């Protein structure tokens, strides 16, 4: 989860991982931070860079590359990911964001 350090037992007790977030990469940490913040957690950040990681994934596969089980399974993962992204947008109280709307609410 990015650059986050905490006593795991306290963080998990305050804000357990959301079991309805599927196939999400971008937004997972922000969602966890929002849930922890609204439950009284404090956040601190160093004033200077203390470490970094390679952002490029060209040198290794990632979970999004797992598509060998056919187009139907890939489509199901996409639908789950989109529902998860809508859930995060609602968590961030942005109902006007097109990505926050359910498919049946989207404009034609």
C-alpha positions as CSV (number, residue, x, y, z in Angstrom):
1,X,0.0,0.0,0.0
2,X,2.4,2.7,-1.2
3,X,4.2,4.4,1.6
4,X,2.2,3.4,4.7
5,X,3.5,2.2,8.0
6,X,1.3,1.3,11.0
7,X,0.7,-1.3,13.5
8,X,-1.2,-3.7,11.3
9,X,-3.5,-4.9,14.1
10,X,-4.7,-1.4,14.8
11,X,-5.0,-0.4,11.1
12,X,-6.9,-3.6,10.2
13,X,-9.1,-3.3,13.3
14,X,-10.0,0.3,12.4
15,X,-10.5,-0.1,8.7
16,X,-10.5,-3.6,7.4
17,X,-9.8,-4.1,3.8
18,X,-13.0,-3.5,1.7
19,X,-14.0,-6.9,0.4
20,X,-16.0,-5.3,-2.4
21,X,-13.0,-3.8,-4.1
22,X,-12.0,-6.1,-6.9
23,X,-9.1,-5.7,-9.4
24,X,-8.4,-2.1,-8.3
25,X,-4.8,-0.8,-8.5
26,X,-5.2,3.0,-8.6
27,X,-7.3,4.2,-5.7
28,X,-6.9,1.4,-3.2
29,X,-4.5,3.3,-0.9
30,X,-6.5,6.5,-1.1
31,X,-9.6,4.5,-0.1
32,X,-7.9,3.0,2.8
33,X,-6.6,6.4,3.9
34,X,-10.0,7.9,3.7
35,X,-11.5,5.1,5.8
36,X,-8.7,5.4,8.4
37,X,-9.0,9.2,8.5
38,X,-12.7,9.1,9.2
39,X,-12.0,6.6,12.0
40,X,-9.5,8.9,13.8
41,X,-6.2,7.9,12.4
42,X,-3.4,10.5,12.1
43,X,-1.2,10.8,9.0
44,X,2.4,12.0,8.8
45,X,4.8,12.2,5.9
46,X,8.6,12.8,5.7
47,X,9.8,16.2,4.5
48,X,12.1,14.6,2.0
49,X,12.2,11.5,-0.2
50,X,13.4,8.5,1.8
51,X,12.9,5.8,-0.8
52,X,11.3,5.1,-4.2
53,X,10.4,2.2,-6.3
54,X,10.4,1.5,-10.1
55,X,7.1,2.6,-11.4
56,X,7.4,0.9,-14.8
57,X,6.1,-2.7,-14.9
58,X,7.6,-3.6,-18.2
59,X,10.2,-5.8,-16.5
60,X,7.5,-8.0,-14.8
61,X,3.9,-9.0,-15.3
62,X,1.3,-7.7,-12.9
63,X,-2.2,-8.8,-12.0
64,X,-3.8,-6.9,-14.9
65,X,-1.8,-9.1,-17.3
66,X,-3.6,-12.2,-16.1
67,X,-5.9,-12.7,-19.1
68,X,-5.3,-16.2,-20.2
69,X,-8.7,-17.4,-19.1
70,X,-10.6,-16.0,-22.0
71,X,-12.6,-12.9,-23.0
72,X,-15.6,-13.7,-20.8
73,X,-13.4,-13.8,-17.7
74,X,-11.6,-10.6,-18.8
75,X,-15.0,-8.9,-19.3
76,X,-16.1,-10.0,-15.8
77,X,-12.9,-8.6,-14.3
78,X,-13.5,-5.3,-16.1
79,X,-17.0,-5.1,-14.8
80,X,-15.8,-5.9,-11.2
81,X,-13.1,-3.3,-11.5
82,X,-15.5,-0.6,-12.8
83,X,-17.9,-1.3,-9.9
84,X,-15.0,-1.0,-7.5
85,X,-13.9,2.3,-9.0
86,X,-17.5,3.6,-8.7
87,X,-17.5,2.5,-5.0
88,X,-14.3,4.5,-4.4
89,X,-15.7,7.6,-6.2
90,X,-18.8,7.4,-3.9
91,X,-16.5,7.0,-0.9
92,X,-14.8,10.3,-2.0
93,X,-18.3,11.9,-2.2
94,X,-18.1,12.7,-5.8
95,X,-21.5,11.5,-7.2
96,X,-21.2,13.8,-10.2
97,X,-18.1,12.0,-11.4
98,X,-19.2,9.8,-14.4
99,X,-17.1,7.0,-13.0
100,X,-19.2,7.1,-9.7
101,X,-22.5,6.3,-11.5
102,X,-23.8,2.8,-11.9
103,X,-24.0,1.7,-15.6
104,X,-27.8,2.1,-15.7
105,X,-27.3,5.8,-14.5
106,X,-24.8,6.6,-17.2
107,X,-25.8,9.0,-20.0
108,X,-26.4,7.4,-23.4
